[in-house]
Amino acid sequence: MASPRLETFCCPNRDAATEFVVTFQPVLFGALGLGSAALSLLFAVLQIVPKRKGYRRLGQYALPRPASSSRILFIISLCDILGCAGIIVRSSVWLGLPNVIDRVSVANSTDVWPEVFCVGSAMWIQLFFSASFWWTFCYAVDVFLVVKTSAGISTIILYHMITWGLAVLLCVEGVAMLYYPSISDCEQGLQHAIPHYVTTYAPMLLVLVANPVFFNRTISAVTSLLKGRQGIYTENERRLANEIKIRFFKIMLVFCICWVPNIINESLLFYLEMQTDINDNGFRNIRNAALITWFIMGILNPMQAFLNTLAFHGWTGFDVDFRLQRRRELAWDSVSTSVPNAAGNNPLLGTTLLYQSHVQEAKKSNGQHHSDAISVLSEGNWASGNSPQGCNKK
């Protein structure tokens, strides 16, 4: 799981609330986290590897090269997978070498390796899940900009600089504040812990607040794009707009399921932390709620890797084809920028060529080029092997 409490746990003089949740049934918690992360990593990798049925040559027409948003989705999955790998390593060490964790709790210990592993594994997990949050935000911004302005493929290098730069900066700053003056003698008090928690939860809250706004505005722009200047909006176009809306909804649903328990748990633990005695019987229900959400976090946080791939692409199946990447490269190299008008009536062309036909109409009517928007909207439908029927003009 990705919680700042696990970095606080690396301090021998940790606060009472952190001690309460981290030391409650650590073997069971580690086993649940290990199992969830292992399953999520396995299925996430299976989801993103090439599939035989995902390849659609479609006669003389080739699939377009994915826009930047397509690469962003892949990077999000990669960050989630690396975060899961960190959880697997940390949970395996905790379960296989419990004495390592016991030595972390020893104040003024001369053995630094347990603390180094504790801090290193916690920072690895936080870094990649935080990067996943920033990339998820960039995805919402990217699809909005490309669909709304049709300004061309967005600069993926700029997104790399923003996401990795902010993820590394906030992670290092938060940890430096938490472990001052040293790991073995962390400064106590909320004034040192709060900056660390803020740097962890700021990108998470940004996604929860900003992404729905960008997604809603993108859906409105998609509707206008499909209607075009001539005002044609058939049942197939309504269906495609609805599919895009559902896809955005699934992305936010997965994010809320996986990370809202963290916010609830942190609120409960902060409330307990401000009490003089967290073991008082009057706080029993709060303690139970904190423990329940703590274990829910341990299961759901790593599951984001697999659930995100379902939201992005749907279930892609087990039919793996390791030769597919070369086939796609050959297909992308031979892609044509124009699509015959008859292509819109071919049921095998699917969503991608349907959107390409709309591009041709838009170019004829107002001279604007929406190819990047189409690549954004069509990505994910053909990747999972879906082939919806083409659009018949009315």
Steps between C-alpha positions, in 0.01 A plus 500: 500500500602863459455680831723761666442311824739230379775760463418634843532142626870509404555743787573323832325785683187476286168643621241290683247492214756366254619244753141389555414418138837374375554257786147354488515153343808582287527146360140497377535851361824412320350184354193685371715774348735247340217296352315804368813655348611172341161438338470859386849502347444167324169598343615854419798365304271250330266783405759723333699237307402466131209270413430313180140617476605860566653526153267648237654542156155583358584436137694789351450725803744506791442618851638845579802563716375561855489858622677617814204399716549139392858510623384667822266208571789259451724704732228504767481121483880478516513724810231288667692181418824639645311610811359149537850356461613714794210376713587139411865544600418681823226257605721200417781632719260583782355150490823310439727705729286631788813584700574778250183679604569438867839670465335809348317552829822500703603854591869594472578180311834480319355278226389738225402248233148430635426872497658541156279225360193638675554851366616387155203269439252759629647772277498267197131425547405861568701627202338277238146527632543877527627502141192298403282773654678774306478303175128442558456875535706559184279252315189701583672821391632341182172358373331833569765703317520271200124461456416860580768686306612238244843654539695186412661231708583639841861511614566177685844625608337788685275254683805296600669807641192603696401161639840358590631834615208563736491139620870497589496853646201441726620155607847624597368814669242309705747234610765759585255683726388176664844355571660819627753501667556125436305179436591360841387819672209639302363833611167449670198722456239568235697795363750251356255224407241718325730610212573133433129411491420801283760403240350149492133592476519821293523324160232253608258778591589683179382201295183462704408867457638606161465188283117486510493863386732435205316179408162676499632779280661246268169315461330827402774565245465146365129554443570816302773323305270216402219731397724711283393813317217318319331399826488126419470297819380145435436215743848361436657831594295510819616149580865591444472813713339289772786248480751779556297627793490151652873462452573823691254394769678166544837672535369721780310212661816291522694792643235567767471133597876463539587826676201649684558247786842663547344840558245356743768307687733798524221718635420244770865459597555875518201525732646226721841659488366822647357317802692462823417129527397314184427185705210665680176299469323802359710470182434131447282544193749739345784256561301218341415716200867594462604135506232400249597773254869416559449142379277619215784726389744210512280309254368775271807722455703245301190385311504832313755354257255236374180700538647791304572276204138385507382861501739594219459204266244256638593134536753419226506123555772237524589462130850651520691565177857616548535570127223760509725796577688465173172462313370822653818684411468387140135601495568842650778566250260438213207702636323727254378845591185474290208260526256436212144606562387141464704405804229628730264229372741213561400326826851361542666837530363565848532805710833620365395537137163636605679789664729534200195548279390780730843655461462506123165679533644749747792573270264560208265721699725716715857404418587382851702185549376276784718194443658524845158520661390190312809312607422594860137394480552179308789375716399214723210375288706312241769412755261267677388338179164678482360574158179702525302549188569788270291806465242535226428861415145611529 
